[in-house]
């Protein structure tokens, strides 16, 4: 009897382990339950990007801000309630653009009509980001499916989980490496700054304090700094003032971001930091010289970021609306 009992415990533990390990993301997750999945997302993002060209950059940043703090579970999409201050109301997330949330909401609405209660908001965000990156010229990468939506979203979990533009490089590096990303992956991912904007308040403290003669590699190119001062004049009264992250090809996903850094044409202190720090400079130089290498490393790092600490199986839920926990 005792032996039977032990066998039963061993067997049930083994099957539990097997079950929990077998639930992973797959590429054909919605093939039967929602065959229109890919087409609906593709159509939604195409329409949105054409009417609001800043959507691609905003959505890419939204994915980072969803995934890095506590996994890709769509928790950044949840709105605050009178009882809970949600992640999206954490200070650093207040500048996430409405268009990025909107593209996810649009895709979710269309998907709920086609296949109710089936597709997670976390999967929508991951696939929409990939499609948008590709649309603006970036590399295609594979996004596995089957993420579930998280049931927790708390603003208090965000500080220290995302890099600030003014953080020392060691802190920025720590945020990525403590989550299992290599330095090379961190630099490749930062190539995301080849598109999109930064608000003046993110870098204004640095643009009055720059070296007046070459080499400019530690700070801003002086003429560029003067240009930024002009573009940002009066930003205290107009907080919407912003400038392109990559002044050369702001709307095109390419390796020009890495080429402008050595010229002192980066916008954020952290952009300059990537070139100035001996640990990250070799990767900046490699990507500046070879766009194919940047694209293949970026694609691999995005796949990894999109899968970071996902929840699957019977964890979490499929949210009815992306902005509210069921
Ligand atoms: C290395 C550390 C990083 C820091 C300190 C940083 C910081 C920032 C800041 C301050 C902005 C400006 C936000 C605004 O003013 O609205 C920004 C924009 C952006 N960031 Fe980063 N970022 C980092 C890495 C990344 C990574 C790894 C990605 C994506 C994988 C990313 C994607 C973006 C995008 C696409 C934008 C433009 C957003 C838009 O146009 O709405 N960033 N980042």
Boltz pocket constraint, residues with backbone or C-beta under 6 A from the ligand:
constraints:
  - pocket:
      binder: B
      contacts: [[A, 54], [A, 56], [A, 57], [A, 58], [A, 60], [A, 61], [A, 64], [A, 95], [A, 96], [A, 97], [A, 163], [A, 164], [A, 165], [A, 166], [A, 172], [A, 186], [A, 189], [A, 190], [A, 192], [A, 193], [A, 195], [A, 196], [A, 197], [A, 198], [A, 199], [A, 200], [A, 202], [A, 245], [A, 268], [A, 270]]
      max_distance: 6.0
